[in-house]
Amino acid sequence: MKKLLLPDKCSIKENGRSCVNPPEHVISVVTHQDEYMIGVCCENHKNLISGKLESLQREGKIPQGKINFVKLKAVGTDCIRSSPDDLIHL
Ligand SMILES: [Zn+2]
């Protein structure tokens, strides 16, 4: 996979507001020839984003292939906050 600068926040935007959670997964689409990095997402949005990518693939907006999530290595634990109460209700 090509090395790219990663955003420091989850790529999901909901109701016009960007998610502020730190990214925990890099999302890419793996095709026969290549691997395309799509963005990053937090744990909470992993399922949401994979559903979204499948519909983008059906519309032909992103390459067809397997949607792949790669867990980012934690850079530091003190800035990662997670609690079940923070879950976003869709
Ligand atoms: Zn998020």
PDB file of the backbone (N, CA, C, O) and the ligand in Angstrom, with CONECT records:
HET     ZN  A 101       1
ATOM      1  N   MET A   1       0.842  -1.187   0.000  1.00  0.00           N
ATOM      2  CA  MET A   1       0.000   0.000   0.000  1.00  0.00           C
ATOM      3  C   MET A   1       0.881   1.242   0.000  1.00  0.00           C
ATOM      4  O   MET A   1       1.905   1.303   0.681  1.00  0.00           O
ATOM      5  N   LYS A   2       0.462   2.216  -0.772  1.00  0.00           N
ATOM      6  CA  LYS A   2       1.221   3.459  -0.816  1.00  0.00           C
ATOM      7  C   LYS A   2       1.130   4.170   0.526  1.00  0.00           C
ATOM      8  O   LYS A   2       0.106   4.152   1.209  1.00  0.00           O
ATOM      9  N   LYS A   3       2.232   4.787   0.865  1.00  0.00           N
ATOM     10  CA  LYS A   3       2.250   5.473   2.150  1.00  0.00           C
ATOM     11  C   LYS A   3       1.660   6.873   1.994  1.00  0.00           C
ATOM     12  O   LYS A   3       2.083   7.655   1.143  1.00  0.00           O
ATOM     13  N   LEU A   4       0.696   7.160   2.818  1.00  0.00           N
ATOM     14  CA  LEU A   4       0.040   8.458   2.747  1.00  0.00           C
ATOM     15  C   LEU A   4      -0.025   9.060   4.132  1.00  0.00           C
ATOM     16  O   LEU A   4       0.022   8.358   5.142  1.00  0.00           O
ATOM     17  N   LEU A   5      -0.133  10.355   4.157  1.00  0.00           N
ATOM     18  CA  LEU A   5      -0.346  11.005   5.441  1.00  0.00           C
ATOM     19  C   LEU A   5      -1.775  10.729   5.873  1.00  0.00           C
ATOM     20  O   LEU A   5      -2.719  10.926   5.106  1.00  0.00           O
ATOM     21  N   LEU A   6      -1.920  10.284   7.074  1.00  0.00           N
ATOM     22  CA  LEU A   6      -3.250   9.960   7.539  1.00  0.00           C
ATOM     23  C   LEU A   6      -3.881  11.145   8.260  1.00  0.00           C
ATOM     24  O   LEU A   6      -3.213  11.885   8.983  1.00  0.00           O
ATOM     25  N   PRO A   7      -5.164  11.302   8.047  1.00  0.00           N
ATOM     26  CA  PRO A   7      -5.866  12.332   8.823  1.00  0.00           C
ATOM     27  C   PRO A   7      -5.835  11.959  10.303  1.00  0.00           C
ATOM     28  O   PRO A   7      -5.689  10.786  10.647  1.00  0.00           O
ATOM     29  N   ASP A   8      -5.969  12.934  11.159  1.00  0.00           N
ATOM     30  CA  ASP A   8      -5.910  12.633  12.584  1.00  0.00           C
ATOM     31  C   ASP A   8      -7.294  12.444  13.195  1.00  0.00           C
ATOM     32  O   ASP A   8      -7.438  12.291  14.408  1.00  0.00           O
ATOM     33  N   LYS A   9      -8.306  12.459  12.334  1.00  0.00           N
ATOM     34  CA  LYS A   9      -9.657  12.242  12.826  1.00  0.00           C
ATOM     35  C   LYS A   9     -10.391  11.254  11.937  1.00  0.00           C
ATOM     36  O   LYS A   9     -10.040  11.058  10.773  1.00  0.00           O
ATOM     37  N   CYS A  10     -11.388  10.653  12.493  1.00  0.00           N
ATOM     38  CA  CYS A  10     -12.283   9.758  11.760  1.00  0.00           C
ATOM     39  C   CYS A  10     -12.843  10.481  10.527  1.00  0.00           C
ATOM     40  O   CYS A  10     -13.157  11.669  10.596  1.00  0.00           O
ATOM     41  N   SER A  11     -12.969   9.768   9.406  1.00  0.00           N
ATOM     42  CA  SER A  11     -13.417  10.402   8.155  1.00  0.00           C
ATOM     43  C   SER A  11     -14.938  10.571   8.051  1.00  0.00           C
ATOM     44  O   SER A  11     -15.437  11.167   7.096  1.00  0.00           O
ATOM     45  N   ILE A  12     -15.644  10.061   9.009  1.00  0.00           N
ATOM     46  CA  ILE A  12     -17.112  10.086   8.914  1.00  0.00           C
ATOM     47  C   ILE A  12     -17.681  11.458   9.261  1.00  0.00           C
ATOM     48  O   ILE A  12     -17.240  12.138  10.187  1.00  0.00           O
ATOM     49  N   LYS A  13     -18.674  11.822   8.475  1.00  0.00           N
ATOM     50  CA  LYS A  13     -19.403  13.044   8.743  1.00  0.00           C
ATOM     51  C   LYS A  13     -20.867  12.662   8.892  1.00  0.00           C
ATOM     52  O   LYS A  13     -21.435  11.984   8.036  1.00  0.00           O
ATOM     53  N   GLU A  14     -21.455  13.094   9.962  1.00  0.00           N
ATOM     54  CA  GLU A  14     -22.849  12.755  10.201  1.00  0.00           C
ATOM     55  C   GLU A  14     -23.653  14.011  10.413  1.00  0.00           C
ATOM     56  O   GLU A  14     -23.293  14.866  11.223  1.00  0.00           O
ATOM     57  N   ASN A  15     -24.746  14.120   9.679  1.00  0.00           N
ATOM     58  CA  ASN A  15     -25.596  15.303   9.790  1.00  0.00           C
ATOM     59  C   ASN A  15     -24.779  16.582   9.682  1.00  0.00           C
ATOM     60  O   ASN A  15     -25.032  17.556  10.391  1.00  0.00           O
ATOM     61  N   GLY A  16     -23.797  16.569   8.788  1.00  0.00           N
ATOM     62  CA  GLY A  16     -22.986  17.757   8.562  1.00  0.00           C
ATOM     63  C   GLY A  16     -21.901  17.999   9.592  1.00  0.00           C
ATOM     64  O   GLY A  16     -21.145  18.965   9.479  1.00  0.00           O
ATOM     65  N   ARG A  17     -21.811  17.146  10.589  1.00  0.00           N
ATOM     66  CA  ARG A  17     -20.773  17.336  11.614  1.00  0.00           C
ATOM     67  C   ARG A  17     -19.745  16.227  11.530  1.00  0.00           C
ATOM     68  O   ARG A  17     -20.088  15.046  11.478  1.00  0.00           O
ATOM     69  N   SER A  18     -18.483  16.618  11.517  1.00  0.00           N
ATOM     70  CA  SER A  18     -17.421  15.624  11.438  1.00  0.00           C
ATOM     71  C   SER A  18     -17.276  14.904  12.773  1.00  0.00           C
ATOM     72  O   SER A  18     -17.416  15.492  13.845  1.00  0.00           O
ATOM     73  N   CYS A  19     -16.995  13.633  12.670  1.00  0.00           N
ATOM     74  CA  CYS A  19     -16.694  12.854  13.859  1.00  0.00           C
ATOM     75  C   CYS A  19     -15.341  13.316  14.397  1.00  0.00           C
ATOM     76  O   CYS A  19     -14.406  13.531  13.625  1.00  0.00           O
ATOM     77  N   VAL A  20     -15.237  13.466  15.687  1.00  0.00           N
ATOM     78  CA  VAL A  20     -13.988  13.972  16.266  1.00  0.00           C
ATOM     79  C   VAL A  20     -13.171  12.866  16.929  1.00  0.00           C
ATOM     80  O   VAL A  20     -12.136  13.132  17.539  1.00  0.00           O
ATOM     81  N   ASN A  21     -13.636  11.636  16.806  1.00  0.00           N
ATOM     82  CA  ASN A  21     -12.898  10.533  17.426  1.00  0.00           C
ATOM     83  C   ASN A  21     -11.572  10.310  16.721  1.00  0.00           C
ATOM     84  O   ASN A  21     -11.474  10.515  15.512  1.00  0.00           O
ATOM     85  N   PRO A  22     -10.561   9.896  17.453  1.00  0.00           N
ATOM     86  CA  PRO A  22      -9.292   9.560  16.804  1.00  0.00           C
ATOM     87  C   PRO A  22      -9.489   8.324  15.925  1.00  0.00           C
ATOM     88  O   PRO A  22     -10.258   7.429  16.276  1.00  0.00           O
ATOM     89  N   PRO A  23      -8.800   8.275  14.795  1.00  0.00           N
ATOM     90  CA  PRO A  23      -8.957   7.128  13.909  1.00  0.00           C
ATOM     91  C   PRO A  23      -8.359   5.866  14.511  1.00  0.00           C
ATOM     92  O   PRO A  23      -7.296   5.906  15.130  1.00  0.00           O
ATOM     93  N   GLU A  24      -9.036   4.762  14.328  1.00  0.00           N
ATOM     94  CA  GLU A  24      -8.502   3.497  14.831  1.00  0.00           C
ATOM     95  C   GLU A  24      -8.276   2.487  13.720  1.00  0.00           C
ATOM     96  O   GLU A  24      -7.568   1.497  13.904  1.00  0.00           O
ATOM     97  N   HIS A  25      -8.875   2.740  12.576  1.00  0.00           N
ATOM     98  CA  HIS A  25      -8.722   1.805  11.462  1.00  0.00           C
ATOM     99  C   HIS A  25      -8.445   2.573  10.183  1.00  0.00           C
ATOM    100  O   HIS A  25      -9.011   3.640   9.947  1.00  0.00           O
ATOM    101  N   VAL A  26      -7.566   2.016   9.362  1.00  0.00           N
ATOM    102  CA  VAL A  26      -7.370   2.549   8.019  1.00  0.00           C
ATOM    103  C   VAL A  26      -8.248   1.713   7.102  1.00  0.00           C
ATOM    104  O   VAL A  26      -8.233   0.484   7.172  1.00  0.00           O
ATOM    105  N   ILE A  27      -9.003   2.368   6.254  1.00  0.00           N
ATOM    106  CA  ILE A  27      -9.911   1.657   5.364  1.00  0.00           C
ATOM    107  C   ILE A  27      -9.327   1.676   3.967  1.00  0.00           C
ATOM    108  O   ILE A  27      -8.935   2.728   3.462  1.00  0.00           O
ATOM    109  N   SER A  28      -9.269   0.508   3.343  1.00  0.00           N
ATOM    110  CA  SER A  28      -8.797   0.463   1.980  1.00  0.00           C
ATOM    111  C   SER A  28      -9.651  -0.515   1.191  1.00  0.00           C
ATOM    112  O   SER A  28     -10.353  -1.355   1.756  1.00  0.00           O
ATOM    113  N   VAL A  29      -9.574  -0.387  -0.130  1.00  0.00           N
ATOM    114  CA  VAL A  29     -10.239  -1.332  -1.011  1.00  0.00           C
ATOM    115  C   VAL A  29      -9.153  -2.084  -1.762  1.00  0.00           C
ATOM    116  O   VAL A  29      -8.300  -1.485  -2.418  1.00  0.00           O
ATOM    117  N   VAL A  30      -9.197  -3.401  -1.656  1.00  0.00           N
ATOM    118  CA  VAL A  30      -8.185  -4.236  -2.295  1.00  0.00           C
ATOM    119  C   VAL A  30      -8.758  -4.795  -3.587  1.00  0.00           C
ATOM    120  O   VAL A  30      -9.759  -5.511  -3.581  1.00  0.00           O
ATOM    121  N   THR A  31      -8.109  -4.459  -4.692  1.00  0.00           N
ATOM    122  CA  THR A  31      -8.518  -4.998  -5.991  1.00  0.00           C
ATOM    123  C   THR A  31      -7.429  -5.953  -6.468  1.00  0.00           C
ATOM    124  O   THR A  31      -6.446  -6.192  -5.766  1.00  0.00           O
ATOM    125  N   HIS A  32      -7.619  -6.501  -7.681  1.00  0.00           N
ATOM    126  CA  HIS A  32      -6.622  -7.430  -8.211  1.00  0.00           C
ATOM    127  C   HIS A  32      -5.262  -6.757  -8.377  1.00  0.00           C
ATOM    128  O   HIS A  32      -4.223  -7.367  -8.125  1.00  0.00           O
ATOM    129  N   GLN A  33      -5.279  -5.486  -8.806  1.00  0.00           N
ATOM    130  CA  GLN A  33      -4.025  -4.824  -9.144  1.00  0.00           C
ATOM    131  C   GLN A  33      -3.444  -3.992  -8.018  1.00  0.00           C
ATOM    132  O   GLN A  33      -2.227  -3.838  -7.921  1.00  0.00           O
ATOM    133  N   ASP A  34      -4.292  -3.464  -7.181  1.00  0.00           N
ATOM    134  CA  ASP A  34      -3.798  -2.418  -6.286  1.00  0.00           C
ATOM    135  C   ASP A  34      -4.618  -2.367  -5.018  1.00  0.00           C
ATOM    136  O   ASP A  34      -5.596  -3.093  -4.841  1.00  0.00           O
ATOM    137  N   GLU A  35      -4.185  -1.483  -4.146  1.00  0.00           N
ATOM    138  CA  GLU A  35      -4.934  -1.256  -2.932  1.00  0.00           C
ATOM    139  C   GLU A  35      -5.139   0.242  -2.795  1.00  0.00           C
ATOM    140  O   GLU A  35      -4.182   1.014  -2.862  1.00  0.00           O
ATOM    141  N   TYR A  36      -6.372   0.648  -2.607  1.00  0.00           N
ATOM    142  CA  TYR A  36      -6.693   2.062  -2.548  1.00  0.00           C
ATOM    143  C   TYR A  36      -7.061   2.445  -1.136  1.00  0.00           C
ATOM    144  O   TYR A  36      -7.957   1.855  -0.532  1.00  0.00           O
ATOM    145  N   MET A  37      -6.372   3.429  -0.616  1.00  0.00           N
ATOM    146  CA  MET A  37      -6.749   3.885   0.701  1.00  0.00           C
ATOM    147  C   MET A  37      -7.934   4.826   0.597  1.00  0.00           C
ATOM    148  O   MET A  37      -7.909   5.782  -0.178  1.00  0.00           O
ATOM    149  N   ILE A  38      -8.958   4.560   1.366  1.00  0.00           N
ATOM    150  CA  ILE A  38     -10.172   5.367   1.305  1.00  0.00           C
ATOM    151  C   ILE A  38     -10.180   6.414   2.405  1.00  0.00           C
ATOM    152  O   ILE A  38     -10.596   7.551   2.181  1.00  0.00           O
ATOM    153  N   GLY A  39      -9.729   6.044   3.573  1.00  0.00           N
ATOM    154  CA  GLY A  39      -9.755   6.987   4.682  1.00  0.00           C
ATOM    155  C   GLY A  39      -9.494   6.269   5.986  1.00  0.00           C
ATOM    156  O   GLY A  39      -8.968   5.156   6.015  1.00  0.00           O
ATOM    157  N   VAL A  40      -9.870   6.924   7.055  1.00  0.00           N
ATOM    158  CA  VAL A  40      -9.696   6.324   8.371  1.00  0.00           C
ATOM    159  C   VAL A  40     -11.018   6.439   9.120  1.00  0.00           C
ATOM    160  O   VAL A  40     -11.849   7.291   8.809  1.00  0.00           O
ATOM    161  N   CYS A  41     -11.195   5.598  10.080  1.00  0.00           N
ATOM    162  CA  CYS A  41     -12.408   5.707  10.881  1.00  0.00           C
ATOM    163  C   CYS A  41     -12.155   5.243  12.303  1.00  0.00           C
ATOM    164  O   CYS A  41     -11.185   4.542  12.591  1.00  0.00           O
ATOM    165  N   CYS A  42     -13.043   5.649  13.168  1.00  0.00           N
ATOM    166  CA  CYS A  42     -12.964   5.212  14.551  1.00  0.00           C
ATOM    167  C   CYS A  42     -13.696   3.873  14.688  1.00  0.00           C
ATOM    168  O   CYS A  42     -14.376   3.420  13.767  1.00  0.00           O
ATOM    169  N   GLU A  43     -13.542   3.273  15.828  1.00  0.00           N
ATOM    170  CA  GLU A  43     -14.174   1.979  16.076  1.00  0.00           C
ATOM    171  C   GLU A  43     -15.697   2.067  15.912  1.00  0.00           C
ATOM    172  O   GLU A  43     -16.319   1.163  15.352  1.00  0.00           O
ATOM    173  N   ASN A  44     -16.277   3.138  16.392  1.00  0.00           N
ATOM    174  CA  ASN A  44     -17.740   3.275  16.366  1.00  0.00           C
ATOM    175  C   ASN A  44     -18.308   3.302  14.957  1.00  0.00           C
ATOM    176  O   ASN A  44     -19.446   2.892  14.730  1.00  0.00           O
ATOM    177  N   HIS A  45     -17.513   3.787  14.016  1.00  0.00           N
ATOM    178  CA  HIS A  45     -18.037   3.979  12.665  1.00  0.00           C
ATOM    179  C   HIS A  45     -17.625   2.901  11.687  1.00  0.00           C
ATOM    180  O   HIS A  45     -17.924   2.983  10.496  1.00  0.00           O
ATOM    181  N   LYS A  46     -16.940   1.896  12.189  1.00  0.00           N
ATOM    182  CA  LYS A  46     -16.439   0.857  11.306  1.00  0.00           C
ATOM    183  C   LYS A  46     -17.569   0.178  10.505  1.00  0.00           C
ATOM    184  O   LYS A  46     -17.475   0.028   9.287  1.00  0.00           O
ATOM    185  N   ASN A  47     -18.611  -0.218  11.196  1.00  0.00           N
ATOM    186  CA  ASN A  47     -19.711  -0.891  10.506  1.00  0.00           C
ATOM    187  C   ASN A  47     -20.437   0.055   9.568  1.00  0.00           C
ATOM    188  O   ASN A  47     -20.818  -0.319   8.459  1.00  0.00           O
ATOM    189  N   LEU A  48     -20.623   1.282  10.026  1.00  0.00           N
ATOM    190  CA  LEU A  48     -21.306   2.269   9.203  1.00  0.00           C
ATOM    191  C   LEU A  48     -20.550   2.502   7.901  1.00  0.00           C
ATOM    192  O   LEU A  48     -21.145   2.540   6.824  1.00  0.00           O
ATOM    193  N   ILE A  49     -19.234   2.659   8.011  1.00  0.00           N
ATOM    194  CA  ILE A  49     -18.452   2.994   6.832  1.00  0.00           C
ATOM    195  C   ILE A  49     -18.387   1.809   5.872  1.00  0.00           C
ATOM    196  O   ILE A  49     -18.344   2.012   4.659  1.00  0.00           O
ATOM    197  N   SER A  50     -18.378   0.585   6.381  1.00  0.00           N
ATOM    198  CA  SER A  50     -18.312  -0.529   5.443  1.00  0.00           C
ATOM    199  C   SER A  50     -19.622  -0.650   4.663  1.00  0.00           C
ATOM    200  O   SER A  50     -19.610  -1.015   3.488  1.00  0.00           O
ATOM    201  N   GLY A  51     -20.746  -0.348   5.305  1.00  0.00           N
ATOM    202  CA  GLY A  51     -22.025  -0.332   4.585  1.00  0.00           C
ATOM    203  C   GLY A  51     -22.046   0.759   3.533  1.00  0.00           C
ATOM    204  O   GLY A  51     -22.521   0.555   2.416  1.00  0.00           O
ATOM    205  N   LYS A  52     -21.525   1.919   3.902  1.00  0.00           N
ATOM    206  CA  LYS A  52     -21.469   3.060   2.992  1.00  0.00           C
ATOM    207  C   LYS A  52     -20.581   2.748   1.777  1.00  0.00           C
ATOM    208  O   LYS A  52     -20.929   3.074   0.642  1.00  0.00           O
ATOM    209  N   LEU A  53     -19.432   2.115   2.036  1.00  0.00           N
ATOM    210  CA  LEU A  53     -18.528   1.793   0.933  1.00  0.00           C
ATOM    211  C   LEU A  53     -19.146   0.777  -0.017  1.00  0.00           C
ATOM    212  O   LEU A  53     -18.941   0.843  -1.229  1.00  0.00           O
ATOM    213  N   GLU A  54     -19.904  -0.165   0.542  1.00  0.00           N
ATOM    214  CA  GLU A  54     -20.560  -1.136  -0.338  1.00  0.00           C
ATOM    215  C   GLU A  54     -21.551  -0.450  -1.259  1.00  0.00           C
ATOM    216  O   GLU A  54     -21.675  -0.832  -2.423  1.00  0.00           O
ATOM    217  N   SER A  55     -22.256   0.549  -0.764  1.00  0.00           N
ATOM    218  CA  SER A  55     -23.181   1.240  -1.650  1.00  0.00           C
ATOM    219  C   SER A  55     -22.434   2.114  -2.651  1.00  0.00           C
ATOM    220  O   SER A  55     -22.883   2.265  -3.787  1.00  0.00           O
ATOM    221  N   LEU A  56     -21.297   2.693  -2.249  1.00  0.00           N
ATOM    222  CA  LEU A  56     -20.483   3.455  -3.208  1.00  0.00           C
ATOM    223  C   LEU A  56     -19.936   2.543  -4.303  1.00  0.00           C
ATOM    224  O   LEU A  56     -19.810   2.948  -5.458  1.00  0.00           O
ATOM    225  N   GLN A  57     -19.614   1.313  -3.925  1.00  0.00           N
ATOM    226  CA  GLN A  57     -19.132   0.358  -4.937  1.00  0.00           C
ATOM    227  C   GLN A  57     -20.246   0.002  -5.913  1.00  0.00           C
ATOM    228  O   GLN A  57     -20.005  -0.116  -7.114  1.00  0.00           O
ATOM    229  N   ARG A  58     -21.448  -0.169  -5.412  1.00  0.00           N
ATOM    230  CA  ARG A  58     -22.570  -0.470  -6.307  1.00  0.00           C
ATOM    231  C   ARG A  58     -22.811   0.674  -7.275  1.00  0.00           C
ATOM    232  O   ARG A  58     -23.201   0.457  -8.422  1.00  0.00           O
ATOM    233  N   GLU A  59     -22.574   1.909  -6.801  1.00  0.00           N
ATOM    234  CA  GLU A  59     -22.755   3.080  -7.665  1.00  0.00           C
ATOM    235  C   GLU A  59     -21.537   3.335  -8.555  1.00  0.00           C
ATOM    236  O   GLU A  59     -21.562   4.227  -9.404  1.00  0.00           O
ATOM    237  N   GLY A  60     -20.483   2.558  -8.362  1.00  0.00           N
ATOM    238  CA  GLY A  60     -19.293   2.710  -9.186  1.00  0.00           C
ATOM    239  C   GLY A  60     -18.422   3.904  -8.819  1.00  0.00           C
ATOM    240  O   GLY A  60     -17.599   4.336  -9.627  1.00  0.00           O
ATOM    241  N   LYS A  61     -18.587   4.446  -7.611  1.00  0.00           N
ATOM    242  CA  LYS A  61     -17.819   5.634  -7.226  1.00  0.00           C
ATOM    243  C   LYS A  61     -16.446   5.303  -6.660  1.00  0.00           C
ATOM    244  O   LYS A  61     -15.548   6.144  -6.682  1.00  0.00           O
ATOM    245  N   ILE A  62     -16.279   4.114  -6.166  1.00  0.00           N
ATOM    246  CA  ILE A  62     -14.960   3.669  -5.717  1.00  0.00           C
ATOM    247  C   ILE A  62     -14.698   2.308  -6.350  1.00  0.00           C
ATOM    248  O   ILE A  62     -15.637   1.632  -6.772  1.00  0.00           O
ATOM    249  N   PRO A  63     -13.428   1.898  -6.423  1.00  0.00           N
ATOM    250  CA  PRO A  63     -13.111   0.632  -7.110  1.00  0.00           C
ATOM    251  C   PRO A  63     -13.795  -0.564  -6.461  1.00  0.00           C
ATOM    252  O   PRO A  63     -14.013  -0.600  -5.250  1.00  0.00           O
ATOM    253  N   GLN A  64     -14.126  -1.533  -7.293  1.00  0.00           N
ATOM    254  CA  GLN A  64     -14.663  -2.790  -6.792  1.00  0.00           C
ATOM    255  C   GLN A  64     -13.550  -3.574  -6.131  1.00  0.00           C
ATOM    256  O   GLN A  64     -12.416  -3.577  -6.609  1.00  0.00           O
ATOM    257  N   GLY A  65     -13.861  -4.222  -5.058  1.00  0.00           N
ATOM    258  CA  GLY A  65     -12.848  -5.025  -4.392  1.00  0.00           C
ATOM    259  C   GLY A  65     -13.253  -5.260  -2.954  1.00  0.00           C
ATOM    260  O   GLY A  65     -14.335  -4.881  -2.505  1.00  0.00           O
ATOM    261  N   LYS A  66     -12.336  -5.903  -2.253  1.00  0.00           N
ATOM    262  CA  LYS A  66     -12.619  -6.236  -0.871  1.00  0.00           C
ATOM    263  C   LYS A  66     -12.331  -5.028   0.014  1.00  0.00           C
ATOM    264  O   LYS A  66     -11.269  -4.412  -0.077  1.00  0.00           O
ATOM    265  N   ILE A  67     -13.280  -4.707   0.856  1.00  0.00           N
ATOM    266  CA  ILE A  67     -13.071  -3.613   1.801  1.00  0.00           C
ATOM    267  C   ILE A  67     -12.274  -4.148   2.984  1.00  0.00           C
ATOM    268  O   ILE A  67     -12.647  -5.120   3.641  1.00  0.00           O
ATOM    269  N   ASN A  68     -11.169  -3.470   3.220  1.00  0.00           N
ATOM    270  CA  ASN A  68     -10.220  -3.977   4.198  1.00  0.00           C
ATOM    271  C   ASN A  68     -10.009  -2.943   5.313  1.00  0.00           C
ATOM    272  O   ASN A  68      -9.829  -1.754   5.051  1.00  0.00           O
ATOM    273  N   PHE A  69     -10.035  -3.418   6.543  1.00  0.00           N
ATOM    274  CA  PHE A  69      -9.762  -2.528   7.679  1.00  0.00           C
ATOM    275  C   PHE A  69      -8.454  -2.948   8.326  1.00  0.00           C
ATOM    276  O   PHE A  69      -8.252  -4.121   8.639  1.00  0.00           O
ATOM    277  N   VAL A  70      -7.582  -1.994   8.521  1.00  0.00           N
ATOM    278  CA  VAL A  70      -6.320  -2.287   9.196  1.00  0.00           C
ATOM    279  C   VAL A  70      -6.255  -1.455  10.466  1.00  0.00           C
ATOM    280  O   VAL A  70      -6.342  -0.227  10.437  1.00  0.00           O
ATOM    281  N   LYS A  71      -6.101  -2.146  11.562  1.00  0.00           N
ATOM    282  CA  LYS A  71      -6.074  -1.437  12.839  1.00  0.00           C
ATOM    283  C   LYS A  71      -4.800  -0.607  12.946  1.00  0.00           C
ATOM    284  O   LYS A  71      -3.696  -1.100  12.719  1.00  0.00           O
ATOM    285  N   LEU A  72      -4.977   0.644  13.291  1.00  0.00           N
ATOM    286  CA  LEU A  72      -3.823   1.510  13.500  1.00  0.00           C
ATOM    287  C   LEU A  72      -3.174   1.158  14.827  1.00  0.00           C
ATOM    288  O   LEU A  72      -3.841   0.829  15.808  1.00  0.00           O
ATOM    289  N   LYS A  73      -1.873   1.239  14.823  1.00  0.00           N
ATOM    290  CA  LYS A  73      -1.188   1.018  16.089  1.00  0.00           C
ATOM    291  C   LYS A  73      -1.374   2.247  16.971  1.00  0.00           C
ATOM    292  O   LYS A  73      -1.273   3.385  16.514  1.00  0.00           O
ATOM    293  N   ALA A  74      -1.640   1.997  18.205  1.00  0.00           N
ATOM    294  CA  ALA A  74      -1.862   3.110  19.120  1.00  0.00           C
ATOM    295  C   ALA A  74      -0.581   3.911  19.285  1.00  0.00           C
ATOM    296  O   ALA A  74       0.484   3.356  19.552  1.00  0.00           O
ATOM    297  N   VAL A  75      -0.698   5.208  19.123  1.00  0.00           N
ATOM    298  CA  VAL A  75       0.463   6.075  19.261  1.00  0.00           C
ATOM    299  C   VAL A  75       0.681   6.407  20.730  1.00  0.00           C
ATOM    300  O   VAL A  75       1.811   6.532  21.202  1.00  0.00           O
ATOM    301  N   GLY A  76      -0.402   6.541  21.416  1.00  0.00           N
ATOM    302  CA  GLY A  76      -0.335   6.812  22.848  1.00  0.00           C
ATOM    303  C   GLY A  76      -1.690   6.472  23.421  1.00  0.00           C
ATOM    304  O   GLY A  76      -2.706   6.617  22.741  1.00  0.00           O
ATOM    305  N   THR A  77      -1.722   6.031  24.640  1.00  0.00           N
ATOM    306  CA  THR A  77      -3.017   5.608  25.159  1.00  0.00           C
ATOM    307  C   THR A  77      -3.728   6.730  25.907  1.00  0.00           C
ATOM    308  O   THR A  77      -4.941   6.677  26.109  1.00  0.00           O
ATOM    309  N   ASP A  78      -2.975   7.736  26.314  1.00  0.00           N
ATOM    310  CA  ASP A  78      -3.611   8.749  27.162  1.00  0.00           C
ATOM    311  C   ASP A  78      -4.559   9.663  26.406  1.00  0.00           C
ATOM    312  O   ASP A  78      -5.394  10.332  27.014  1.00  0.00           O
ATOM    313  N   CYS A  79      -4.435   9.698  25.065  1.00  0.00           N
ATOM    314  CA  CYS A  79      -5.345  10.568  24.333  1.00  0.00           C
ATOM    315  C   CYS A  79      -6.514   9.782  23.741  1.00  0.00           C
ATOM    316  O   CYS A  79      -7.393  10.356  23.098  1.00  0.00           O
ATOM    317  N   ILE A  80      -6.518   8.499  23.955  1.00  0.00           N
ATOM    318  CA  ILE A  80      -7.626   7.704  23.428  1.00  0.00           C
ATOM    319  C   ILE A  80      -8.657   7.485  24.518  1.00  0.00           C
ATOM    320  O   ILE A  80      -8.384   6.914  25.573  1.00  0.00           O
ATOM    321  N   ARG A  81      -9.818   7.950  24.224  1.00  0.00           N
ATOM    322  CA  ARG A  81     -10.881   7.933  25.199  1.00  0.00           C
ATOM    323  C   ARG A  81     -11.985   7.053  24.631  1.00  0.00           C
ATOM    324  O   ARG A  81     -12.397   7.235  23.485  1.00  0.00           O
ATOM    325  N   SER A  82     -12.450   6.135  25.396  1.00  0.00           N
ATOM    326  CA  SER A  82     -13.585   5.400  24.873  1.00  0.00           C
ATOM    327  C   SER A  82     -14.470   4.951  26.014  1.00  0.00           C
ATOM    328  O   SER A  82     -14.011   4.425  27.028  1.00  0.00           O
ATOM    329  N   SER A  83     -15.708   5.169  25.817  1.00  0.00           N
ATOM    330  CA  SER A  83     -16.684   4.717  26.793  1.00  0.00           C
ATOM    331  C   SER A  83     -17.960   4.383  26.039  1.00  0.00           C
ATOM    332  O   SER A  83     -18.259   5.018  25.028  1.00  0.00           O
ATOM    333  N   PRO A  84     -18.709   3.408  26.506  1.00  0.00           N
ATOM    334  CA  PRO A  84     -19.936   3.017  25.789  1.00  0.00           C
ATOM    335  C   PRO A  84     -20.922   4.180  25.673  1.00  0.00           C
ATOM    336  O   PRO A  84     -21.762   4.190  24.773  1.00  0.00           O
ATOM    337  N   ASP A  85     -20.827   5.149  26.568  1.00  0.00           N
ATOM    338  CA  ASP A  85     -21.755   6.276  26.521  1.00  0.00           C
ATOM    339  C   ASP A  85     -21.482   7.211  25.350  1.00  0.00           C
ATOM    340  O   ASP A  85     -22.323   8.037  24.993  1.00  0.00           O
ATOM    341  N   ASP A  86     -20.298   7.074  24.754  1.00  0.00           N
ATOM    342  CA  ASP A  86     -19.955   7.952  23.645  1.00  0.00           C
ATOM    343  C   ASP A  86     -20.490   7.470  22.302  1.00  0.00           C
ATOM    344  O   ASP A  86     -20.319   8.152  21.291  1.00  0.00           O
ATOM    345  N   LEU A  87     -21.122   6.330  22.276  1.00  0.00           N
ATOM    346  CA  LEU A  87     -21.604   5.793  21.012  1.00  0.00           C
ATOM    347  C   LEU A  87     -22.567   6.771  20.355  1.00  0.00           C
ATOM    348  O   LEU A  87     -23.431   7.364  21.001  1.00  0.00           O
ATOM    349  N   ILE A  88     -22.389   6.912  19.073  1.00  0.00           N
ATOM    350  CA  ILE A  88     -23.223   7.839  18.326  1.00  0.00           C
ATOM    351  C   ILE A  88     -24.480   7.119  17.874  1.00  0.00           C
ATOM    352  O   ILE A  88     -24.423   6.028  17.305  1.00  0.00           O
ATOM    353  N   HIS A  89     -25.594   7.740  18.134  1.00  0.00           N
ATOM    354  CA  HIS A  89     -26.864   7.141  17.720  1.00  0.00           C
ATOM    355  C   HIS A  89     -27.233   7.649  16.356  1.00  0.00           C
ATOM    356  O   HIS A  89     -27.342   8.856  16.140  1.00  0.00           O
ATOM    357  N   LEU A  90     -27.422   6.754  15.455  1.00  0.00           N
ATOM    358  CA  LEU A  90     -27.710   7.141  14.074  1.00  0.00           C
ATOM    359  C   LEU A  90     -29.205   7.362  13.900  1.00  0.00           C
ATOM    360  O   LEU A  90     -29.657   7.696  12.805  1.00  0.00           O
TER     361      LEU A  90
HETATM  362 ZN    ZN A 101     -16.128   8.171  13.813  1.00  0.00          ZN2+
END
